[in-house]
Amino acid sequence: MTPTQLRAARALLNWSRKDLRQVSGISAETIQNIENGKCNPMPATLDKLMRSFADHGVKFIGDRQMQGVVMISRALRKPSHRSLRNKAEKR
C-alpha cells in the first residue's frame, strides 16, 4: 500500500482519518504519517488497514509498476458511529 493508495481508499469511502482510526484501531497520527510518506509502516499495521478497507468493499490492486484501489461494493457512504463501534467491539 502506497501513501497515494491509502489516501485514495479513504476518498472512495469518504472517510476522514478519524473514521479510519475508529475502524482499524490505527491512530490518526500514524495514518497521517503513512499518507505523507513520513514512516514505513509495520506489516501488521498495513494488514489492519487493508483488512479495514476490504471489510468495506475497497481492494488494493497492482504491482510495482501500476498501483491503485478499486471499490468492489456499491456502498459509498460514511460508516455510522454505531457500525464503527460494533466493528471495534468484535475485534
Backbone as ProteinMPNN parsed JSONL, in Angstrom:
{"seq_chain_A": "MTPTQLRAARALLNWSRKDLRQVSGISAETIQNIENGKCNPMPATLDKLMRSFADHGVKFIGDRQMQGVVMISRALRKPSHRSLRNKAEKR", "coords_chain_A": {"N_chain_A": [[0.846, -1.169, 0.0], [0.658, 2.102, -0.97], [1.314, 5.565, -0.04], [-0.354, 7.178, -1.642], [-2.308, 5.341, -2.466], [-3.498, 4.802, -0.005], [-4.633, 7.297, 0.67], [-6.407, 7.501, -1.494], [-8.088, 5.304, -1.08], [-9.351, 6.045, 1.309], [-10.701, 8.251, 0.312], [-12.474, 7.057, -1.53], [-14.321, 5.925, 0.183], [-15.168, 8.122, 1.471], [-14.067, 8.759, 3.939], [-12.765, 10.209, 6.893], [-9.587, 10.668, 8.549], [-10.087, 10.116, 11.17], [-12.368, 8.48, 10.987], [-11.225, 6.208, 9.771], [-9.413, 5.536, 11.763], [-11.195, 4.734, 13.782], [-12.271, 2.413, 12.68], [-10.038, 0.797, 12.097], [-8.304, 0.855, 14.288], [-5.857, 2.012, 14.208], [-3.849, 4.785, 14.941], [-4.799, 8.193, 14.2], [-2.686, 9.898, 13.777], [-0.626, 8.154, 12.995], [-1.756, 7.211, 10.619], [-1.787, 9.607, 9.155], [0.987, 10.074, 9.008], [1.778, 7.879, 7.435], [0.374, 8.438, 5.074], [1.661, 10.773, 4.32], [4.148, 9.86, 3.754], [6.027, 9.79, 5.759], [6.736, 7.708, 7.378], [7.627, 4.241, 7.494], [5.409, 1.852, 7.503], [4.741, -0.86, 9.782], [4.323, -4.339, 8.901], [2.069, -5.481, 10.22], [0.511, -3.242, 10.77], [-0.136, -2.339, 8.199], [-1.608, -4.557, 7.396], [-3.855, -4.413, 9.106], [-4.974, -2.007, 8.2], [-5.517, -2.632, 5.477], [-7.312, -4.764, 5.796], [-9.389, -3.436, 7.079], [-10.281, -1.708, 5.046], [-10.972, -3.627, 3.085], [-13.096, -4.906, 4.35], [-15.015, -3.045, 3.919], [-15.436, -2.958, 1.238], [-13.327, -2.07, -0.414], [-10.566, -2.625, -2.459], [-7.098, -3.198, -2.847], [-4.984, -2.907, -5.608], [-2.566, -4.0, -8.07], [0.963, -3.802, -8.955], [4.502, -3.277, -8.716], [4.796, -1.531, -10.857], [2.297, -0.56, -11.56], [-0.254, 0.734, -9.671], [-3.207, 0.837, -7.619], [-6.542, 1.478, -6.361], [-9.698, -0.095, -5.926], [-13.267, 0.017, -5.853], [-15.295, -2.455, -4.696], [-17.807, -2.714, -3.914], [-21.055, -1.243, -3.677], [-21.534, 0.586, -1.731], [-21.043, 3.676, -1.013], [-20.565, 5.366, 1.351], [-20.261, 7.13, 4.442], [-19.272, 5.381, 7.362], [-21.56, 4.608, 9.962], [-21.525, 5.776, 13.349], [-22.397, 3.817, 15.034], [-22.002, 1.436, 13.539], [-19.25, 1.522, 13.371], [-18.552, 1.323, 16.064], [-19.61, -1.207, 16.682], [-17.996, -2.765, 15.034], [-15.479, -2.339, 16.161], [-15.871, -3.522, 18.643], [-16.014, -6.2, 18.017], [-13.453, -6.951, 17.479]], "CA_chain_A": [[0.0, 0.0, 0.0], [1.413, 3.346, -1.057], [0.593, 6.696, 0.545], [-1.409, 7.598, -2.566], [-3.393, 4.358, -2.38], [-4.189, 4.982, 1.266], [-5.49, 8.492, 0.533], [-7.464, 7.187, -2.456], [-9.029, 4.383, -0.434], [-10.181, 6.848, 2.22], [-11.568, 9.095, -0.515], [-13.545, 6.227, -2.078], [-15.318, 5.709, 1.23], [-15.467, 9.426, 2.071], [-13.665, 8.627, 5.337], [-11.719, 11.039, 7.478], [-8.61, 9.841, 9.273], [-10.763, 9.686, 12.401], [-13.202, 7.329, 10.624], [-10.339, 5.061, 9.571], [-8.907, 5.179, 13.093], [-12.232, 4.003, 14.502], [-12.452, 1.091, 12.082], [-8.808, -0.004, 12.075], [-7.559, 0.88, 15.538], [-4.582, 2.678, 13.958], [-4.019, 6.192, 15.313], [-4.905, 9.161, 13.111], [-1.336, 10.418, 13.549], [0.084, 7.152, 12.192], [-2.355, 7.249, 9.279], [-1.279, 10.818, 8.509], [2.407, 9.861, 8.695], [1.855, 6.956, 6.295], [-0.097, 9.17, 3.887], [2.656, 11.785, 3.949], [5.416, 9.2, 3.485], [6.967, 10.078, 6.845], [7.136, 6.489, 8.081], [7.481, 2.975, 6.79], [4.582, 1.119, 8.466], [4.971, -2.268, 10.071], [3.387, -5.203, 8.176], [0.816, -5.652, 10.973], [-0.265, -2.006, 10.589], [-0.682, -2.394, 6.835], [-2.622, -5.609, 7.375], [-5.063, -3.868, 9.742], [-5.562, -1.016, 7.3], [-6.06, -3.306, 4.295], [-8.481, -5.518, 6.24], [-10.455, -2.465, 7.343], [-10.831, -1.29, 3.755], [-11.592, -4.791, 2.44], [-14.382, -5.13, 5.011], [-15.95, -2.028, 3.44], [-15.55, -3.039, -0.212], [-12.219, -1.458, -1.15], [-9.478, -3.57, -2.709], [-5.86, -2.623, -3.367], [-4.556, -3.681, -6.774], [-1.37, -3.567, -8.757], [2.302, -4.293, -8.659], [5.436, -2.149, -8.591], [4.677, -0.614, -11.987], [0.964, 0.041, -11.633], [-0.94, 0.531, -8.397], [-4.451, 1.568, -7.495], [-7.572, 0.946, -5.473], [-10.995, -0.213, -6.581], [-14.414, -0.218, -4.998], [-15.97, -3.664, -5.146], [-19.154, -2.669, -3.356], [-21.742, -0.01, -4.065], [-21.778, 1.409, -0.54], [-20.145, 4.824, -0.953], [-21.074, 6.212, 2.419], [-19.502, 7.109, 5.689], [-19.818, 4.426, 8.325], [-22.212, 5.216, 11.115], [-20.776, 5.555, 14.587], [-22.843, 2.521, 15.568], [-21.316, 0.35, 12.833], [-17.84, 1.581, 13.763], [-18.45, 0.808, 17.429], [-19.837, -2.658, 16.607], [-16.82, -3.345, 14.4], [-14.386, -2.296, 17.132], [-16.169, -4.461, 19.716], [-15.816, -7.549, 17.508], [-12.005, -7.229, 17.358]], "C_chain_A": [[0.894, 1.235, 0.0], [0.645, 4.462, -0.343], [-0.568, 7.159, -0.338], [-2.587, 6.641, -2.53], [-4.188, 4.526, -1.093], [-5.121, 6.19, 1.205], [-6.661, 8.206, -0.399], [-8.52, 6.267, -1.849], [-9.937, 5.133, 0.535], [-11.167, 7.691, 1.43], [-12.731, 8.297, -1.105], [-14.68, 6.031, -1.079], [-15.769, 7.004, 1.9], [-15.177, 9.399, 3.575], [-12.631, 9.675, 5.711], [-10.683, 10.102, 8.104], [-9.225, 9.311, 10.562], [-11.649, 8.468, 12.12], [-12.346, 6.075, 10.477], [-9.749, 4.599, 10.898], [-9.928, 4.335, 13.85], [-12.412, 2.589, 13.973], [-11.226, 0.205, 12.269], [-8.098, -0.115, 13.421], [-6.181, 1.501, 15.395], [-4.776, 4.171, 14.235], [-4.073, 7.089, 14.073], [-3.535, 9.741, 12.773], [-0.514, 9.444, 12.697], [-0.443, 7.135, 10.773], [-1.828, 8.454, 8.505], [0.192, 10.646, 8.114], [2.593, 8.916, 7.517], [1.467, 7.692, 5.02], [0.909, 10.21, 3.402], [4.04, 11.2, 3.685], [6.469, 9.435, 4.547], [7.4, 8.844, 7.615], [6.927, 5.284, 7.17], [6.704, 2.051, 7.737], [4.968, -0.347, 8.599], [3.968, -3.11, 9.266], [2.052, -5.387, 8.904], [-0.083, -4.428, 10.835], [-0.915, -1.998, 9.217], [-1.794, -3.43, 6.732], [-3.932, -5.11, 7.982], [-5.762, -2.873, 8.826], [-6.222, -1.697, 6.099], [-7.317, -4.109, 4.649], [-9.674, -4.589, 6.483], [-11.103, -1.994, 6.043], [-11.554, -2.449, 3.065], [-12.965, -5.076, 3.034], [-15.446, -4.146, 4.546], [-15.94, -1.918, 1.915], [-14.448, -2.407, -1.02], [-11.072, -2.453, -1.241], [-8.284, -2.83, -3.303], [-5.364, -3.524, -4.489], [-3.2, -3.177, -7.256], [-0.105, -4.252, -8.321], [3.222, -3.078, -8.596], [5.28, -1.119, -9.701], [3.324, 0.09, -12.055], [0.207, -0.293, -10.348], [-2.223, 1.341, -8.373], [-5.341, 0.951, -6.436], [-8.867, 0.887, -6.251], [-12.069, -0.446, -5.53], [-15.128, -1.445, -5.542], [-17.36, -3.79, -4.536], [-19.767, -1.336, -3.732], [-21.932, 0.951, -2.913], [-20.742, 2.52, -0.44], [-20.643, 5.786, 0.125], [-20.163, 6.119, 3.625], [-20.105, 6.069, 6.614], [-20.492, 5.169, 9.467], [-21.365, 4.944, 12.344], [-21.165, 4.222, 15.205], [-22.109, 1.388, 14.866], [-19.833, 0.34, 13.175], [-17.649, 0.991, 15.148], [-18.63, -0.702, 17.432], [-18.611, -3.357, 16.033], [-15.67, -3.412, 15.407], [-14.613, -3.316, 18.249], [-15.916, -5.912, 19.302], [-14.345, -7.934, 17.476], [-11.4, -7.592, 18.656]], "O_chain_A": [[1.768, 1.391, 0.854], [-0.547, 4.316, -0.072], [-1.641, 7.493, 0.166], [-3.74, 7.073, -2.56], [-5.413, 4.405, -1.094], [-6.269, 6.112, 1.641], [-7.786, 8.624, -0.125], [-9.714, 6.445, -2.088], [-11.143, 4.891, 0.581], [-12.326, 7.834, 1.82], [-13.853, 8.8, -1.175], [-15.852, 5.979, -1.454], [-16.632, 6.996, 2.778], [-15.936, 9.943, 4.376], [-11.731, 9.982, 4.929], [-10.891, 8.89, 8.174], [-8.924, 8.198, 10.994], [-11.683, 7.529, 12.916], [-12.695, 5.012, 10.991], [-9.602, 3.399, 11.129], [-9.573, 3.341, 14.484], [-12.677, 1.666, 14.744], [-11.348, -0.985, 12.561], [-7.37, -1.078, 13.661], [-5.41, 1.519, 16.355], [-5.77, 4.754, 13.802], [-3.477, 6.784, 13.041], [-3.255, 10.041, 11.612], [0.205, 9.86, 11.789], [0.335, 7.054, 9.823], [-1.466, 8.334, 7.335], [0.591, 11.028, 7.015], [3.475, 9.131, 6.687], [2.152, 7.583, 4.003], [0.992, 10.489, 2.206], [4.992, 11.936, 3.425], [7.665, 9.301, 4.285], [8.329, 8.912, 8.42], [6.152, 5.323, 6.214], [7.287, 1.52, 8.682], [5.452, -0.977, 7.658], [2.869, -2.636, 8.978], [1.006, -5.444, 8.257], [-1.306, -4.56, 10.788], [-2.099, -1.689, 9.083], [-2.802, -3.205, 6.062], [-5.004, -5.358, 7.429], [-6.986, -2.89, 8.691], [-7.356, -1.374, 5.747], [-8.278, -4.126, 3.88], [-10.811, -4.911, 6.139], [-12.327, -1.894, 5.952], [-12.64, -2.258, 2.518], [-13.892, -5.444, 2.312], [-16.639, -4.375, 4.749], [-16.379, -0.911, 1.36], [-14.616, -2.218, -2.225], [-10.659, -3.045, -0.244], [-8.44, -1.952, -4.151], [-5.326, -4.746, -4.347], [-2.755, -2.086, -6.9], [-0.092, -5.134, -7.463], [2.743, -1.955, -8.436], [5.602, 0.053, -9.501], [3.226, 1.211, -12.554], [0.052, -1.46, -9.99], [-2.327, 2.388, -9.012], [-4.948, 0.032, -5.718], [-9.112, 1.712, -7.13], [-11.819, -1.023, -4.471], [-15.522, -1.475, -6.708], [-18.004, -4.835, -4.63], [-19.048, -0.397, -4.071], [-22.454, 2.048, -3.116], [-19.68, 2.328, 0.151], [-21.089, 6.893, -0.178], [-19.406, 5.164, 3.796], [-21.323, 5.896, 6.644], [-20.037, 6.234, 9.882], [-20.583, 3.993, 12.373], [-20.335, 3.568, 15.836], [-21.637, 0.464, 15.528], [-19.222, -0.725, 13.262], [-16.697, 0.247, 15.386], [-17.886, -1.41, 18.11], [-18.232, -4.43, 16.503], [-14.972, -4.422, 15.492], [-13.657, -3.909, 18.748], [-15.634, -6.758, 20.15], [-14.019, -9.12, 17.448], [-10.199, -7.854, 18.726]]}, "name": "protein", "num_of_chains": 1, "seq": "MTPTQLRAARALLNWSRKDLRQVSGISAETIQNIENGKCNPMPATLDKLMRSFADHGVKFIGDRQMQGVVMISRALRKPSHRSLRNKAEKR"}
